[in-house]
Amino acid sequence: MTVLLNDEEGWVEVLGDAIPPAAVDRAPEAETESHIPIGTRNGDHLSMTVDGEPVALAPAKGKLSRRSYAVDVTRDGVAYRLVPDSIAGSRLLKDGKHLGDFSSDGDGRVLAEWKEGAEVSPADASVGYALAAAFGTGGQPMWMVAIEAAAELLPG
């Protein structure tokens, strides 16, 4: 499996012999943020395809809670969600069931560990790798964000 990320042009591609190709693309007019590998979480400026067919892509805004960094995809009636569950990692859910855990630092390299007993299809892998590469994985817990925000307010 090959994962390609071009953060300047705003695209991710996942390719392989045994999987359907997946792609996430950013619109050229999108305002970008450097901490997001694909450059934006604004769903109006993003599109995704799996095996050449458009899928519904809905990234959450990414505010305080880990859950606010979830990314949802709907493909052929199947609901996927990549949601942070630790500082470095995110879990991939398919119709609410935990398929596997992903980690990516935003450099296009993605590690996946499939949950024992999970029935993972080639399309599941394509979606998971594409989302992890495009949006990165992990998130700080809310208490840590609150402490950092409070520390910013202290003089000194």
C-alpha positions, -999 to +999 in steps of 0.1 A: +000+000+000+013+035-009+001+067+008+010+099-010+005+134+006+011+167-011+003+193+016+012+222-007-012+213-035-037+197-010-042+161-019-038+126-005-038+094-025-039+058-012-029+032-038-023-006-038-028-038-057-054-052-033-073-021-024-095+004-042-077+037-046-088+066-023-082+103-027-089+134-007-086+167-024-085+203-012-100+231-033-074+256-046-093+286-030-093+270+005-076+289+033-050+265+048-037+258+083-003+242+086-012+219+114-037+200+092-019+178+067-046+184+039-046+221+049-083+225+061-111+209+080-137+230+060-158+203+043-170+228+017-134+229+004-127+191+005-138+161-017-131+124-014-134+095-038-130+057-032-125+036-063-132+067-084-166+073-069-174+104-048-182+097-011-197+120+016-169+136+036-177+156+068-148+166+090-158+182+124-145+216+131-117+206+155-121+227+187-116+216+223-126+180+227-111+150+209-145+142+195-145+176+177-117+163+155-137+133+142-140+129+104-170+111+090-173+094+056-204+077+041-199+053+013-226+031-002-246+034+030-217+025+053-207+051+079-171+055+088-156+077+115-120+084+123-119+099+158-089+106+182-088+083+212-053+092+226-027+119+222-012+102+191-038+078+178-073+076+164-097+047+160-116+039+128-152+029+133-175+013+107-212+016+114-201+022+150-179-008+153-142-004+161-121-017+132-087-006+140-063+020+153-043+045+132-014+069+139+000+095+116+021+126+124+009+145+094+038+135+072+020+110+050+032+080+069+004+060+084+005+031+108-026+009+112-033-019+136-065-038+129-086-050+159-084-088+164-115-104+149-125-073+129-137-080+094-118-054+074-125-050+037-101-035+012-123-004+010-122-001+048-084+001+046-085+027+018-108+049+038-088+046+070-054+053+055-067+082+035-084+099+065-054+094+088-030+108+061-053+138+053-062+149+088-036+133+110-044+114+142-047+119+179-056+148+201-050+162+235-075+155+262-097+185+271-081+189+306-047+193+290-061+220+266-077+238+295-044+238+315-025+252+285-051+279+280-050+289+317-012+290+316-013+314+286-033+338+308-007+339+336+017+368+337+053+362+334 
